Amino acid sequence: MDDARPLPLDGVRVLDFTQITLGPIATQMLGDFGAEVIKIERPAAGDFLRTTLAQPDGTSFLFIAGNRNKRAMTLDLRTPGGRGIMERLIRGSYVLVHIFRPGAMEKLGYGYPVVQEINPRIIYAMGSGFGPTGPYRHKGGQDWLAQALGGALMRRAEPGAPPEPFTVAVCDFAAGMLLVQGILLALLARQRTGQGQFVSSSLLDSMLYMQQQEAACLLNGAGDQLEPDAPERPLPDA
């Protein structure tokens, strides 16, 4: 891209209440596209990855990998001053992203209805382990759990061997990219309608999405084609 031209998301402010992997890689991509990403971190502690596998000088390459093109600040939402800053940030932002379990942001006083009332045009994006609805919505998510519940661990294992996970965070990264897609589409809709909206993605959804071919076979009664010992079938005529 020509350096003289503005990036696609220049002027778009994103409030980033995420940590670990799913959320940070989503907001990092928005920053790569030109958005102003303000990372809101826990007072005194910050993002969990700041201290994960840290080098002797305190640097964590895991943290760096998901947090370029961002500005960081701490904010205590339990104080009147912190809440006042939060509401000013909401009024001036296009997007708010968090990865808290469903209900956690509401306890802090900033669930979607409250944030929407402050700024009706804001895009409120949530990443989670199992989505905002369903029986597992309040459970904490983790990449290998989503791989297990999505069936990928068993499909990767050799016959008779224990389940084998992917060694990279495939669900975190896929869910992050799906969240980016939702945010970008919501920004396009906002430009057309003037209204914001709620979008979400989850680790489990991303694992199932990556197995849509296998799911199509199973749902249409062709599951034997997925079995390693099934006889080879001829390809259909073009």
N, C-alpha and C positions, 0 to 999 in steps of 0.2 A: 504494500500500500504506500502511496506517495506520502512522505512525511509532512508535506505542506498542507495536506488535507486533514480536517478534523476526523477523529475516530467516530465510529457509528454511535457510541453512547456518551460522547462528550456532553457535559452539562447534566447528566443523570446522576443524582446522588442516591447511594445505596447505604442503608443502615444494616450492618452485618453483626447479628447476634449469634454467630456460629463458632464452633470450634471442632477440633479433631480433623475429619476429612470431608464428609459429604458436603457440608455447608461451605467450608472455606474454599474448596476447589470450584464450587459454583460461583461464589462471589469474586474469586480471583479471576475467573474468565470474564465476568462483567467488567472488572477493572482492566483486563487486557483489551477489552473493546472500547475503553475510554471512560467508563463510569468512575465517578468519585466514590470510592468505597471507604466508609468510616467503620472500622472494626471496634465494636463495643465489648470490652473485656471485664472480667470480674476484678473488683478492687483487690489489690495485693497479690492475687494469684494469676490472673490472666488465662489465656488459652492453655488447656492441659498439655498441648504439644510443645509449649515453650520449654518445658523441663523434661520432655521425653527423649531419652538417648542423647542428652546434652553433652557437648564437647567440654573439655576442661575450662574453656573461657565462658561457658554457659550457653553457647550457641546450639540450637537444635536445628539440624538440617531438615527434619520432618516438618517443623513449623515453617521454615523458610519455603519449603516446596509448595505450600498451599496458601501463602500470604503475601505474595508480591503485589505491587501496585495498590497498596492499601495504606491508610492512615489509621492509627490505633489510639484509643482513649479508654479510660476506665470510667464507669458511671455507676453510682450507688442509687438504685431506684427506690431504696427504702427511705431516702431523705427528701425533704421538700425541694432542696436545690437540685438534686439529681433528677427529680421528676419534672421540674421546670425546664431543665436542659433537654430532657427527653422529648417533651412536647414541642419545643422549638425545632428540634431535629426532625420530628415527624412532619411538622408543617412544611418544612423545606425539602422533603425527600420524595423521590419517585417510588422507591422500593424499600421494604423492610424484609429481612430474611432471618429466620431463626430455625434452630433444630431441637428446641425443647420438646419434651413429651406433650401430647395434647393436654391442655389444662394448666400447664406451668406458666405460660405467658399470661393467662387469665388471672392467676394468683398474684402476679406482679402488677396487675391492673392494666395490661396492654394486650388483651385479646383483640381479635380482628374487629368486632363491633366498636370497641372503644377507639382503636386507631383509625378506623374508617370515619368515625364521627369527627375526629380531629382533622383528618385529611381525606375527604371522599375520593380523591384521585390516586391514592397510594396503592401500590401492588404489595399485597401481604403474602409472602411466600414461606412455606414451612416444609422442612425436610424431617423425616422421622424414620423409625425402624419399620413400622407396620401401618402407617397411614392414620388419618384423623378419625376414622370410623372402624368398626369391627371389634371383635373380642380382645385383640392384642394391642389396641390403640394406646393404652397407658403403660405398656411395657417398654423398657429400654431396648434400643436396637444395637446390633453389632454385626459386622459383615459376615462372619462365619455362621451366625445364627440364621441370617437370611439365606445363605447358601444351603444350609441344612434344611430349613423349612421349604425352600424352593426346589429341593430334590437334587441339586447339583453335586453335593458331596457323594451321594451314592452312585450317580452316573459316572463320576470320574474314577471310582474305585475299580480295581481289578476284581474278577469273580472271587468271592470268598474273602476278600480283603476288607479291612475297616474303611469307613468313609474317608475320602481324601479331599480336603478343601483346596481351592485355588490359593496360591501363596501371596497373591496381590489382592488389594481391596477392590475387587471387581464390582461389588454391589455399591460401595461408597461412591466410586467414580461414575458408574452408570446412573445412579440416582442423582448425583450432582449435575450431570449433563441433562437429564430429564428436567430437573428443576430450572436450569438455565433456559431450556426450551420454553417451559411454561411462563417464565418471567418475560422473555422476549415477546411471546405471543400476547401476553397481557399488556405489555407496553404498546404494542401495535393496536390492540383494541382500545386502550386508553386514548391514543391519538385520534381514533375515529369517533369514540363515544364521549370522551371526557371523564370517564369513570374508571376507578381502580377495581380490583377484584382479588379474591383469594385463590392461590394456586398451591399445590403440594406435590411432593414425590416421596417415595419410601424405598428403603433397602429391599424389602420383599417384592414390591412392584417391579423394581429394576431387575431382580433375578428372574422373575416370571417373564418379563418383557424379553430378556435375552434368550429365553427358551420358547419363543412363540412357535417355531417350527415343530418342536417336539410336542408342544401343547396341542397344536392343530392336528397332529397325527393321533394323539391319545383321545381327543374329544370327538374325532371322527372314526373311531374304532380301528385305527391302523397302528395300534401300539406295538404290535409284533415287529414292525419295521424298525423299531428302536432297539430291539434286543440284539446283543452282539452275536448270539447263536442262531438267529433267525436266518433261514435260507435267503440267498441273494435273489432279488427279483429283477426281471429285465426292465430297462427303462422304457417308458411309453413312447410311442411314435410321436415325432414332432408335429 
